[in-house]
């Protein structure tokens, strides 16, 4: 439900999954440092100073969360952007 990653600068980055279970394996919403996070990716700059990424999990896919692929940087895509 939670993992802490100790960064090389001494800061800590926490990832929390609320309501995680075998059934609740789908992201419903997310927050990065207390602010709504709608992207299915983050950059080094987003986490380099530590912080907290929280996921609310559920048993059904939320097809709206992370669906805006227009703002994804090309380097984050697993395939070429058209």
Beta strands, then each sheet from edge to edge (+ up, - down):
strand 1: 2-6
strand 2: 12-18
strand 3: 26-32
strand 4: 35-36
strand 5: 51-58
sheet 1: 1+ 2- 5- 3+ 4-
end
